Amino acid sequence: MTAGVRHRLGVVSRAVAAIAGGYGVAALSSVVLALCLPAAFGMARSEATMTGLLASFAVFALSVMWVFAARTAFRAWSGLAVAAAVLGALLLLLMRTTGAAA
């Protein structure tokens, strides 16, 4: 495989990571915030949902920046996977403690 093809595949991999992985991390962060804010700060559920939704836009933008700033495509994917795993574990914990259904 030539260096040009390898570079193009790396860019395609990063683009998929930015779009799909960034969306996944943003969606998880939105749900975690929507469940966490009422329990932690006594915020109304509707306000917590809106806050989580608005914060997810910033999380998505930061995820895209992380993907293209990472040294390799593997590091970009692994960073998104770690963030998604942490948010997923936190979501499961919040669902069990608050009795919420996502």
N, C-alpha and C positions, 0 to 999 in steps of 0.2 A: 504494500500500500504506500503510495507516495505521500509526501508531506502535505501537499495541497489537499488531497482527499481526506487525510486525517484531520487537518484543520477544519475543513468544511463539516465533517461529521461531528467534531467537537462543538462547532457553532450550532448545528442542528440540535444536538443533545442539550446544550445550554438553553436554547430557545424553548424546547419542550419542557425542560425543568422550570424555566421562568413562568411559562403559561400554566402548565398543569400543577407543578409543585407549589408555585406561588399561590395559585387559587386554593389548593388544599390547605395550606398553612393559614391563609387568610380566613377561610371558612371555619377552620377549627378555632382560631383565635376569637372570631366573632361569637361563636357559641359559648366558649369558655368565659368570655367577658360578660355575656348576657346572663349566665348562670352565677358567676362569681360576684358581680357588683351588688345585686340585691342582698346577698348573704353577708358580704363584707362591710358594706357601707349603708345598708338600709335603703338603697335607691329603689324607686318604683320599677317594676318589671318592664314597663313600656320604655322608660328612660334608659334602663340598662340595655335593652335590646337595640335601641337607636345608637347608644354610645358604642356598643360592640360592633354594630354595622359600620359606623363611621370610622372607627379605629381599624377595621379590616382593610380599608383602602390604603391606609398608611403601611400596614403590615404587608400588603401585596406589593406596594412600591419598594419597600425595603427588601423583600424577598427577591424581586427582579434585580435590584442593584447588587445584592449578595451573589446571585448566580453569575452575573457577568464580571464581578470583581474577584471571584475565586480564582485561584491559580490554575486549577484543572477542572474539567467537567465532573470528574469523580468527586472532588471535594465539594463542588456545588450541589450535586445530588445528595451526598452524605450530610451536608449541613441542613438541607431541607428535610431529610429523613429524620434527623435528630430532633429538629424543631417540631415536626409533626408527631413524633413519638412522645415527646414531653407534653405537648398539648393534648394528645389523645389520652394519655394516662391521667392528666389533670381533669379532663372531661369525664372519664369514667369515675374518678373519685368524687367529683362534684355531683354526678348523677346519682351515685349511691348515697351520698350524705344529704342532699337536698330532696331526693325523691323525684327529681325532674325527669321528664321523658323528652329526648331530643328528636 
